Amino acid sequence: MDSTEFERIQSAVEQMKDEVEKTKTVTAMETEKLRQDLESREAKLRQVQSSLLLAEKELEKKFQATGAYTNMKKILMQKNAVIKKLRMQLEDSGLTEGNNSGEEIENED
């Protein structure tokens, strides 16, 4: 191997080293850019989720303030009170679920 061939090989090796370093640098820069982009998008996502939650709460408040909701809630409370009263009357008279005046009901099939 003569010196010119050695110099040519050495030059090619140096050129390859330079290309590898450039590639590493570009890759590192792209990775950092992607990481920053991801962080930015995650922050935006959290902000949008927060806004959505706030909007849902506001909508729920508005719905609860409607006459239909108020009336339905009143009706349900009245029905629950009636059911509670009936259950207490059943307990007082000795009737319980699946039990009619203390005797088992026989099924005639």
Order of alpha helices (4+ residues) and beta strands (2+ residues): alpha-alpha
